[in-house]
């Protein structure tokens, strides 16, 4: 059983939650939603429960809801910071349920960083907040996964200039280790993970003619990883490493900055892209899009990414349980 967070109540989270339930109720995976039941009124039937173990029994005919209350009624498209405590409490409860063995994985609905910023939330996004809740600060890695491509940005939500400043061989090595471990444990690979490392500069620097970060940072990182036994290709020119032929040769692309990886991922797999957090003691996925306040309340939201996030979370949790010997094949 999965636990799905409330997300921002003024965004599309209630709508895509209801649509995801309609899509999955006949086949699963089963999920329980932690949020204000009123948000789903008119979107899907609701069954308020107080024990996650009840979710499976009601999932076929209603969305199982572990209830929370909002500070003020939500207005679609009009985010309200007064509801930030409810948004954060939903995430805390979801993590706690998995930590207590009452759920198998967390799936997070989109939140607005601006809405939740404050004394209780000083993070750049979901990922580091989840790491804090899990006691895994500094070990979290963001992967975007779709049917055609998996990418991991080594530097994430920072300005491009700062991303280059933050790029180090040590950071690439640590990220690659976490990614390889996550692929081997959670993704059910039957072979050693194959990592492709992107160059930073055009043509991967052209032997220093277009920048020396490859020689100073990226190649030393690759050499360290190969010495440790990892299968690593690169540095690969970013303008050619995402062709169909190139993608067939690796399991994940390690990219040096956010847009280097997310542009090809979203071009290829926008609707089916899923955000996966590696390096945590729990399984966590999320749809690869934001709150879409401009579409909230209009019945225009596409639930495909959330459906994919729920389905992937179920598979990852199953693979992890098998890898850890907690579930028979």
N, C-alpha and C positions, 0 to 999 in steps of 0.2 A: 504494500500500500504506500502511496506517495502522499506528501503533504504539499499543498499549493498555497502560496501566500496571497494576501489580499491585493497587494500592489497599491498604487494611488487610486483612491476611490473616484476621483474626478476624471480619470483617464479611461482607456478602453479595457482595463483589466476585468471589470465585471462582465462586459459583453463577451470578451474572448473566453473567459472562464465558462460562461454558460454555453457558448458554441462548442468549446472543447468537450464539455460533458455530453452534449448532444451527439458529437462525433464518436465518442469513446464508450458510451454507456453500454453498448451491446458487446463490446470486445475488451475493454480495459486498455491500459492499466487503471485500476481503481485509484481515485485520489480523494482526499478530504480537503476542503477549502477552509482556511482560517480567516474569517472576516465578518463583516456586518451582514447578516442575512438580508436586510432590506435592500442591499445593493443588487441583489439578483431577482428582485420582484419584477414580474413581467417578462423575465428573460429565460427562466428555467424553474421547474419545481424544486423546492428546498426542503431538506430534512435536517433540522437542528439536532445534533448529537452532542454528547458530552464525553464519549469514550471513542477514540479512533478505531477501536476494534469493531464498532458498529457500522463503519463505513461500507464494508463489502456487502452487507445485507441490504443496504438501501440504495446503492449506487445505480442499480438498473432503472430505478424509477424516480430518483431525485438526487440533487447535488448534496452530498453530506457536508454539513457546515459545523465547524467548531466556532461558536459565536464570539465576536468582538463587537464593541460599540464605538461608533464615531463620536467625536466631540461635537460636531455640527453636521447636519445633513449634507451629503455630497451633491454638488451641482455639476453635471457633465461639462467638461471643458473649462471649469473654473477651479483650479487647485487652491486648496486652503491649508495654510501651515498649521492651523489648529488641529488638523487631523493627522499630523505627523506622528504623535505618540501611538495612534492605532496602527499606522503603517509599520512602524518599527516593532511594535509588540507582536504583530503577526509574524514577522521574520524571526523574532526571538523564540516564539512558541514553536514555529516549524522546526527550527534547529534543535530545540530541546526534545521534541518528539522523536527525532531520529537518534539523538544521543541516548535517549532512554530506551531505544529498541522498539518503539511503538510505531515507527514508520521506517520505510527503507531509503527514502531520498527526499530532498527538498527541491521543489520547483518554484522559482520566484517570478511573480508577475512584475511588470515594469513599475519603477518608482521614479520620481523626479528628485534629483539630487538637491535642487534648489529648495524644494518643499521641506525636505527632512533635515537640512543642515541646521545645526544648533549644538547645544552642549551635549546632547545624547548621540549626536552623529556628526563626526568631523572627518568622514571618509570621502574619497573621491567617487565612490560608488558602492554597489552591493558587495563586490568581491572581497575587499579588505575588511568590511564590516563582518561578513561571514567568517573570515579568517580569525578575527578577534573573538567572535562568539565561540569558535572551535578551539581557541588557544593555538592557532597555527599561523600567527602573524609572520609575514615575511616569506612564507613558503607557498603562498597561493599563486597560481598561474591561470590566466584567462585563455581558454581555447575557444575558437569559433569553429563549429563542425557542421558540415552539410553533406549531402549525397555525393558531391563532386570534389570536395576539398576540405581539409582541416588546416587551420592556421593558428599560430600562437605569436602575438606581438611580444617581443622581449621588453620593450618599453611601452607603456600603455597610455593613460590619460594625462599626457603632459604636452606642452607646446613642442613643436618640432625641434626648435633650437635646443630646448632642454632635453629632449629625447636623445639627441646626439651627445650631449654632455653626460647623460646618465649611462650611455652604452659602454660597457666594459667586458673584457673577456670573462671575468668571473661571473658577471650577470648572465651572459649567454650560456656558460657551462652549467650554472645552477638551474636555469630555466630548462635546459635540455634534459638534465637528469630527472627533473620532476615530470616533464612531458613523457619521457621514455617509460618511467615507472607507471604513470597513469595509463598509457596506451597498453602496456603489457598486462596490467591488472584489470582494468575496467572495460577495455574495448575488445577483449577476446581475440586478440591477434594470434595467429598460429605461427608467426615468425617473429624474429627480433624486430623491434620498431626501427623503421627507416626514416631518418631525419634529414630534411633538406634545409640548409641554412642560406638565407638570402644575403647578398651583398647589400651594403648601404648606398653606395654610389652608382651612377650609371655604368653599365657594363661591369659591375662589381669592381669598379675602380680602375680597370684596364691597367693592372700592374703598377698602380700608383699614379698614373697619369691624370686620373680624375678624382683623386682623393686617396689618402693613405690609411683610412680606418680599417680596410680589409687587412692590410699588412700588420698594422699595430694591434688590432683588437680581434677581428673575426677569425682570421686564419689561426692565430695562437689558440683560440677557444676550440676550433675544430680539431686541431692537433691534440689538445688535451683530451677531448672526448674520444677520439679514435684510440688514443693510448689506453683509455679506460675500457675499451671494447665496444663502444657504441658504433652503429653503422650510420655514418654521417656523410652527406654530399654537400659540396660548396667550397667557398661562397659562390652561389649561383646568381647570374645576372637577373635582377628582379623583373626585367621586361620579357624574359623568355621562360621563367621557371613555372609559370602557371598555364602553359599550353597543355592540351590533353596528353601529348606524348611525355612531357616532363612530369606531369602529375602522376602518371602511372608508375613512376619509379620511386615514389616516396609515400609515407603514411601521414606526414605532417610537415608543414612549412614553418620554420622559425623565421619570423620577420623582425626587422630591426626597429620598426616603429608602427604605430597603430594603423594608419591608413594603408601602409604597404601591404598588410595582410587583409584588412577588412574590405578594401575596394574589390579585389578579385573574388573574395568569398561572397560578398553581397551581389556582385554582378552575376555570379554563377548560381547561387543558391539563396537568394534573398528571402523567399517565402519559407524555405525549409531550413534556414540557418538556425543553429542552436548555440547558445553560450554555455560552455561547460567550465566549471572551476576545478582545476587539478590541484593536488597538493593538500587537500583537506581530508580529515578523517571521516567525512561524510560525502555522499554523492549529491552534487547540486547542478542543476541545469536551469536555463531561463530562455525565453524567446529572445531572438536577436533583433529586438526593436524597442522603442521607447513607449512612453505613455500615450502619445498621439492625442493630446488634448483637443486638437483641431477636429478630430473625427469622433470624439466621445459623444455618446448619446444619439448617434445617427444611424445605428445598425449598419455601418459600413466597414467595421473592423474585420480583418482577415485573421482567423484563429490558427492558421496553418502552422506558424512557427511555435505557438504554444502546444498544439497537438504533437508536433515533432519533439518538443522539449520533454513532454510527459512520456512519450514513447521511448525516447532515448534514455531518460532517467530510469525507467523500468528495466531496460536492457543493461545499463551500467551497474545498477544495484544488483541485478541477478548475477552478472559476471563477477562483481566484487565478492559477493557471498560465496560463489563457487571457488574463487581464487583463495579465499580465506578459510575454506573448508566448512563454511556455515550452511551450505546448501548442497544437496546432491544434484548431480547432472540430470 
